[in-house]
Amino acid sequence: SSPTARLSELSEPYIACEPDTTQNEVAALFAKLNLNTIAVVDENGRMSGIITADDVITMLRQKD
């Protein structure tokens, strides 16, 4: 797909978070929705990254 394509044009519905979403909020989304990945989208709906379950596990381990 085009680099300028919005995530909503590629898949509907989708679960995403914004770049400024806190680590605790991301961890809560993963736990609540049993996610493997979540898209990070900017204010224009463009995907700017992805967070994996491995990322969340690493983050939680570093908190200890």
C-alpha positions in Angstrom: 0.0 0.0 0.0 1.0 3.6 -0.3 3.0 5.1 2.5 0.4 7.9 2.8 -2.5 5.4 3.1 -4.5 5.7 6.3 -4.8 2.5 8.4 -8.6 2.9 8.2 -8.4 2.5 4.5 -6.6 -0.8 4.8 -8.5 -2.5 7.6 -11.8 -1.7 9.3 -12.3 -1.8 12.2 -8.9 -1.6 13.9 -7.4 -1.1 17.3 -4.7 1.5 17.7 -3.1 3.8 20.1 -1.5 7.2 19.8 2.2 7.9 20.1 1.7 9.6 23.5 -0.2 6.7 25.0 1.4 5.7 28.3 3.0 2.4 28.9 0.4 1.5 31.5 -2.4 2.2 29.1 -0.8 0.1 26.4 -0.3 -2.8 28.8 -3.9 -2.5 29.9 -5.1 -2.7 26.2 -3.0 -5.8 25.6 -4.4 -7.4 28.7 -8.1 -6.4 28.2 -8.2 -7.3 24.5 -5.7 -10.1 24.4 -3.6 -8.5 21.7 -0.5 -9.7 20.0 0.2 -6.3 18.3 -1.2 -2.9 18.3 -0.8 -0.1 15.7 0.5 3.3 16.7 -1.2 6.0 14.6 -0.7 9.7 14.4 -3.4 12.4 14.5 -4.0 11.9 10.8 -4.7 8.2 11.1 -1.3 7.2 9.5 0.5 4.3 11.0 3.8 5.4 12.6 4.7 2.2 14.3 3.7 -1.0 16.0 3.9 -2.4 19.5 4.2 -6.1 20.0 3.4 -8.3 23.0 7.1 -8.9 23.3 7.6 -5.1 23.7 5.0 -5.0 26.5 6.6 -8.0 28.3 10.0 -6.3 28.1 8.6 -3.1 29.4 6.9 -4.9 32.3 10.1 -6.8 33.2 12.1 -3.5 33.3 9.6 -2.0 35.8 10.5 -4.7 38.4 
